[in-house]
Amino acid sequence: MKKEEIPQDDGALNKLTKEVVYAVDKDGNYTTELSTGWNVKSKALDVAWDDIAQRIENARQKVINNQASPILYFIELRLMDIGIVAAYTGFWKWTIKRHLNPSVFKKLTEKKLQRYADAFNVSVEELKTMNVHED
Amino acid sequence: MCMKTEFKHLQAAHCENGVTTNLLRSVGVNKLTEPLAFGIGSGLFFIYIPLLKINKGPAIAFRTMPGLIFKRTCKSLNVPVVRKKFSNKEAASKFLDDCLQAGQPVGCQVGVYYLTYFPKEYRFHFNAHNLIVYGSQGDDYLISDPVMENVTTLTKYELERVRFAKGALAPRGQIYYPASHVNVTDDQLRKAIKTGIKRNVRDMISIPGPIAGVKGISYTGKKIKKWKDKLGSKTAGLYLAQLVRMQEEIGTGGGGFRYIYGAFLQEAYAYHPIDELPEISKLFTQSGDMWRSAAVQAAGIYKGRIGSQADYDMMGDYLLEIAEIERKAFLALRNIKWNS
């Protein structure tokens, strides 16, 4: 890539910083230049986030239809998987899978709910209702 | 409490390169640059692990395992390293404070999910980000994140949370730094460059099995041609977006690590005046350009502008062609007659 060809599109990272990019100058020597972003890359991020938004919505519907407990919703909302939830809560994976069942979830003790709430960075009340207040 | 160590922040294209370069410069390896650290650490790689999923997409890496660039570069330059992991947050925090008190800037492995200064769009559960803590001021730690133009801060709580992020590659408070001031001669650098290149040739050409190195690139190319049929258009698009996101890991700027390697070979020429080096550098520029074209093609598909089987075939063919260029480049590197 030639130095003049370094993309200067707007990207999410641009809110924070420009990035260093390596490219060649007119004599073919490598040099660095700052870039504000590349639309090919920001679109790839958008695609990932659109998919996440959809997964969150699907999970919410499942909880509303009583097919899953709110834990499923928060796994998606926090971009986690069962392995990550297990690491944060200290529960076994199969225990978490059981807790995804709404009727099992309803019987969980306050203490166990608190462990989930901590992992998802919400209050127990928010965990139960999926009503999260954040920025 | 206010502590500040002798440290100069330099922005880099990639976090581990940057941490390696900046930490080693702080102990006296003044000639080290980001491309040299990347090349000496044999950073260029490719692997596609079909059975592993990351964020429900394919697991693809364009560079070597996290941690290896620092480890190999220090080893090649004979720099002793201190590396510590912790099971206990208080111990981790105390160790950090002791280092800073002693004037020692340190590298930390962190997770980006709770890295508050990162834009939300980049905050996934990715646990192999690297930054340097170079001091503290009241409740704040002074942070040099090498992918950023400027230094920043994190509170004690924020830093602890990212140092103890959970999940794959959990950092477990990991801290690392060069243990003593060193005097690295040009001769040592010359040797380290040669070792780095040879090891990179091995990693890209000689790893058995189809998924790693240049073979991994053509393997992925062939797989991509089947993605539309096998996964359906939507998932195939998501997979391609993930491929591009891995290639364009923050700040590797289009064509990712291939350009940095090209820059490395040009810098290597100053230490080994062998005419092939700048010539082979051009091949990596060419490969980087092809990776960029492939990303543009992929974007056409995940944006929904194109998406026929022919478009996937073309995408796959890009990778097959890239594999050929990189094979040629690494074979040429393997055949170099080193003078020293």
Chai-1 contact restraints between the chains, C-beta under 6 A:
chainA,res_idxA,chainB,res_idxB,connection_type,confidence,min_distance_angstrom,max_distance_angstrom,comment,restraint_id
A,M1,B,G254,contact,1.0,0.0,6.0,A-B,restraint_1
A,M1,B,D289,contact,1.0,0.0,6.0,A-B,restraint_2
A,A12,B,P119,contact,1.0,0.0,6.0,A-B,restraint_3
A,A12,B,E121,contact,1.0,0.0,6.0,A-B,restraint_4
A,K15,B,P119,contact,1.0,0.0,6.0,A-B,restraint_5
A,L16,B,P119,contact,1.0,0.0,6.0,A-B,restraint_6
A,T17,B,M148,contact,1.0,0.0,6.0,A-B,restraint_7
A,T17,B,E149,contact,1.0,0.0,6.0,A-B,restraint_8
A,E19,B,G251,contact,1.0,0.0,6.0,A-B,restraint_9
A,E19,B,G253,contact,1.0,0.0,6.0,A-B,restraint_10
A,V20,B,Q11,contact,1.0,0.0,6.0,A-B,restraint_11
A,V20,B,A13,contact,1.0,0.0,6.0,A-B,restraint_12
A,V20,B,G251,contact,1.0,0.0,6.0,A-B,restraint_13
A,V21,B,G253,contact,1.0,0.0,6.0,A-B,restraint_14
A,Y22,B,Y259,contact,1.0,0.0,6.0,A-B,restraint_15
A,Y22,B,I260,contact,1.0,0.0,6.0,A-B,restraint_16
A,Y22,B,A263,contact,1.0,0.0,6.0,A-B,restraint_17
A,Y30,B,A263,contact,1.0,0.0,6.0,A-B,restraint_18
A,Y30,B,Q266,contact,1.0,0.0,6.0,A-B,restraint_19
A,S35,B,G253,contact,1.0,0.0,6.0,A-B,restraint_20
A,W38,B,G254,contact,1.0,0.0,6.0,A-B,restraint_21
A,V40,B,A295,contact,1.0,0.0,6.0,A-B,restraint_22
A,V40,B,V296,contact,1.0,0.0,6.0,A-B,restraint_23
A,V40,B,A299,contact,1.0,0.0,6.0,A-B,restraint_24
A,K41,B,E248,contact,1.0,0.0,6.0,A-B,restraint_25
A,K43,B,A299,contact,1.0,0.0,6.0,A-B,restraint_26
A,K43,B,K303,contact,1.0,0.0,6.0,A-B,restraint_27
A,A44,B,A241,contact,1.0,0.0,6.0,A-B,restraint_28
A,A44,B,V244,contact,1.0,0.0,6.0,A-B,restraint_29
A,A44,B,R245,contact,1.0,0.0,6.0,A-B,restraint_30
A,L45,B,E121,contact,1.0,0.0,6.0,A-B,restraint_31
A,V47,B,A241,contact,1.0,0.0,6.0,A-B,restraint_32
A,V47,B,Y302,contact,1.0,0.0,6.0,A-B,restraint_33
A,A48,B,A241,contact,1.0,0.0,6.0,A-B,restraint_34
A,D51,B,L238,contact,1.0,0.0,6.0,A-B,restraint_35
A,L79,B,F124,contact,1.0,0.0,6.0,A-B,restraint_36
A,I84,B,H125,contact,1.0,0.0,6.0,A-B,restraint_37
A,I84,B,G167,contact,1.0,0.0,6.0,A-B,restraint_38
A,A87,B,K166,contact,1.0,0.0,6.0,A-B,restraint_39
A,A87,B,G167,contact,1.0,0.0,6.0,A-B,restraint_40
A,Y88,B,K166,contact,1.0,0.0,6.0,A-B,restraint_41
